[in-house]
Amino acid sequence: MRLYGYWRSSASWRVRIALAWKQLPYDTVAVHLVRGGGEQRSPAHRARNPMAQLPVLELDDGSSLSQSVAILEYLEERYPTPPLLPSEPVARARVRCLTEIVNSGIQPLQNLSVLGALEQAGVDSRGWARRVIREGLCALEASAAGTAGRCLVGDAPSFADLALVPQLYNARRYGAPLEDLQLLLRVEAYVSQLPAFVAAHADRQPDAERPAVTG
Ligand SMILES: N[C@@H](CCC(=O)N[C@@H](CS)C(=O)NCC(=O)O)C(=O)O
């Protein structure tokens, strides 16, 4: 498999954790989200994903999948062990609910293209990002109160934790306050030391920039 991603693309990061968790080998192709106006907007990348976004996972037969949560679902069905969803239906639905709070309730509001459009309209895009991330993470904290163990749902990592970790990274990047989100910080501390989460971290990717200046 081949993953088209970017080191601090949060959606790419979710997929990297899943691939590492399931110990699936893959090649990485870095698509720079800023350079040259954004390589994701090139005709070559639009042919892979007409939304001009990352990630894209190319399968061994040459076909491509986009949308990180659809990719996670595919990997879970194709490579069920070790799992990233619990076996019990209500717990599975709770994982998907928490995942969607991030995937559809936070990340799209602070995506690069949205922040760019806000800037062009004269809006304080960092302030906007801080606000929507903070509001979404407060909702995530409250929603996970009844489900969390060591992880957001129970004691085993799931899609929800894969969504959480990169979103907290973005929260820090934009300066959203996190100190009172004790449940999220506790889960992050636990999962972040697991080898798959360590390997998938943005700062460990071959295209990571130090000091970070873009994206
Ligand atoms: N729902 C999509 C979101 C994909 C997405 O927004 N990706 C970002 C990086 S995390 C991107 O490619 N942004 C490019 C842009 O805004 O131009 C998914 O989960 O794959």
Ligand as a Chemical Component Dictionary entry (heavy atoms), coordinates in Angstrom:
data_LIG
# 
_chem_comp.id                   LIG 
_chem_comp.type                 NON-POLYMER 
_chem_comp.pdbx_formal_charge   0 
_chem_comp.three_letter_code    LIG 
# 
loop_
_chem_comp_atom.comp_id 
_chem_comp_atom.atom_id 
_chem_comp_atom.alt_atom_id 
_chem_comp_atom.type_symbol 
_chem_comp_atom.charge 
_chem_comp_atom.model_Cartn_x 
_chem_comp_atom.model_Cartn_y 
_chem_comp_atom.model_Cartn_z 
_chem_comp_atom.pdbx_ordinal 
LIG N1  N1  N 0 -12.740 14.283 5.956 1  
LIG C1  C1  C 0 -11.457 14.230 5.298 2  
LIG C2  C2  C 0 -10.692 15.486 5.610 3  
LIG C3  C3  C 0 -9.435  15.567 4.808 4  
LIG C4  C4  C 0 -8.716  16.890 5.029 5  
LIG O1  O1  O 0 -9.318  17.916 5.324 6  
LIG N2  N2  N 0 -7.400  16.843 4.877 7  
LIG C5  C5  C 0 -6.620  18.037 5.041 8  
LIG C6  C6  C 0 -5.348  17.731 5.797 9  
LIG S1  S1  S 0 -5.717  17.129 7.424 10 
LIG C7  C7  C 0 -6.246  18.581 3.690 11 
LIG O2  O2  O 0 -5.875  17.823 2.816 12 
LIG N3  N3  N 0 -6.345  19.896 3.528 13 
LIG C8  C8  C 0 -5.982  20.519 2.300 14 
LIG C9  C9  C 0 -6.612  21.839 2.088 15 
LIG O3  O3  O 0 -7.382  22.304 2.939 16 
LIG O4  O4  O 0 -6.303  22.432 1.049 17 
LIG C10 C10 C 0 -10.703 13.001 5.794 18 
LIG O5  O5  O 0 -10.933 12.594 6.931 19 
LIG O6  O6  O 0 -9.903  12.437 5.039 20 
# 
loop_
_chem_comp_bond.comp_id 
_chem_comp_bond.atom_id_1 
_chem_comp_bond.atom_id_2 
_chem_comp_bond.value_order 
_chem_comp_bond.pdbx_ordinal 
LIG N1  C1  SING 1  
LIG C1  C2  SING 2  
LIG C1  C10 SING 3  
LIG C2  C3  SING 4  
LIG C3  C4  SING 5  
LIG C4  O1  DOUB 6  
LIG C4  N2  SING 7  
LIG N2  C5  SING 8  
LIG C5  C6  SING 9  
LIG C5  C7  SING 10 
LIG C6  S1  SING 11 
LIG C7  O2  DOUB 12 
LIG C7  N3  SING 13 
LIG N3  C8  SING 14 
LIG C8  C9  SING 15 
LIG C9  O3  DOUB 16 
LIG C9  O4  SING 17 
LIG C10 O5  DOUB 18 
LIG C10 O6  SING 19 
# 
